[in-house]
Amino acid sequence: MLQVRPHFLAILAAGILSGVPALAHHSFGAEYDETKPVTVTGVVTKVDWENPHIHFYIDVKDGDNVVHWKFEGFPPNMLVRQGWRREITLKVGDTITVFGWRARDGSNFAHSREVTWADGKKLTSGPPASTGGN
């Protein structure tokens, strides 16, 4: 009978678990279509400031309807370097205009590049297309 040493099991478990976050990460080109730029204006309804990327949600009026959009942005540490501050820069209720690139599946999901607030303030929120950026 084969004997398994305890430290081998610990190393095996650590190796398996260290690969889990990598499964969730993707390249820009895998998810988004650089030939489909999108610019929408709406009201922020939710902000998830989490690794590996932030996500924020806005409601966009389209005639009598409201269209729900989800945007992905840089990781939090990169946003801080761009001048963003958690719970200060982007808040629920803010009216913003977002420029980015639509998801390949055509849904109301996009990767943001730049956010503009109602007062004209602009901040970079994601990479340019074709960079393979995060």
N, C-alpha and C positions, 0 to 999 in steps of 0.2 A: 504494500500500500504506500502511496506517495504521501510524504509529509510536507505540509505547507507551513513555512515559517511565518509568524505573525508580522514581521516587518515587511515581508513580501506582499502580504494582503494590504497593508497600509499604503505601500507604494503604488500598488495596482489601483486602489480606490482613489488615491490622489490624482493619478494619471487620468482616470476616467472623468472625475469631477472637474479637472482643470480644462477639459475639452468642451464642457457644456456651454460656457458663455460664447465660445467661438461659433457654435452652431447658430446662434441667434444673430450674428453679425453678417452683414452683406455689403457688397460693393454698390456704389451709386448706379452703375450701369445695369446691374442685375435687377434692380427694383424700379428705377425711374427712366423715363424716356427724354433724353436731351433735345429731341426734336419737337417736344410738346411743352413749350413754356406756358405758364399760366400766371395770371395776376388776378387776385380777388380781393375784395374789400368786405369786411364783416366785423362782427363783435366776438371777442374772445369768450369762450364758454368754459374752457378748462386748460390747465397747463400741467404737464407731467415733466418735472425737472429731474430726470433720472438717467443713469448710464444704461446703455452706451450712447443714447441720443435723447434729447428732449423731444417731446411731442406736444403740440398745442392744437386746440380745436377752435374753429370759428364758425359762426352761423352767418351765411351770406344770403341776403334777400335777392330773390329772383322773381320779380313781379309780386304776386300774392303769396308765393311760396318761400320757404326758408330751406336752403341747402346747407347741409352739415359737411364741413371740410376738416380733414386731419392733416397736419403738417409735421414733418420731421425736421429737426435741425441738428446743428453741431452737438457734440457731447458738452455737458455742463462746463468742464474746465476750459474748453475752447471758447465758449460763449463769454465766460468771465474775462478772458483775454481780449475779447472784442468789445467789452464795456458793459455787458449784461450783468444784472444782479438778481439773484433768486428772490421771488416774491416782491420785487420792486420794479423791474424793467417791464415785464409783461404780466398784466393782471386781468382777471376775469372782469368783463365789462368794457375793456379798452376797445376802441374802434381802430382797426389796423388794415393796412393794405399789404399783402404778401405777394412777392414774386418768387417763383420757383419752377420746378419741373414736375409734371404729372406722372403718377405711377403708370407703369406699362400696362396694367390691367384696365386702365381707363376709369377707375373709381375716383371718388373725390378725396384722394390721398395724394400728397405731393411732398417733395423735398424743398424746403424753403431756402432761398438764397439771401433775400433781403426783406426786412420788415420796416414799414413806414407807419408812424403814428399820425393821428389826426393833426397834431401840431407841427408836422413836417420832419420830426426827428427820424433818422434812419439808422439802422444797425444791420450789419452782416449777420446772417443766421445760419449759413451753410456754405458749402463749397460751390465753385462754379461747375458747370457741366463738364464732362469728359476728364475730370481730374482723378476719378477713382477714389475721391475723398470720402471721408467718413460721414 
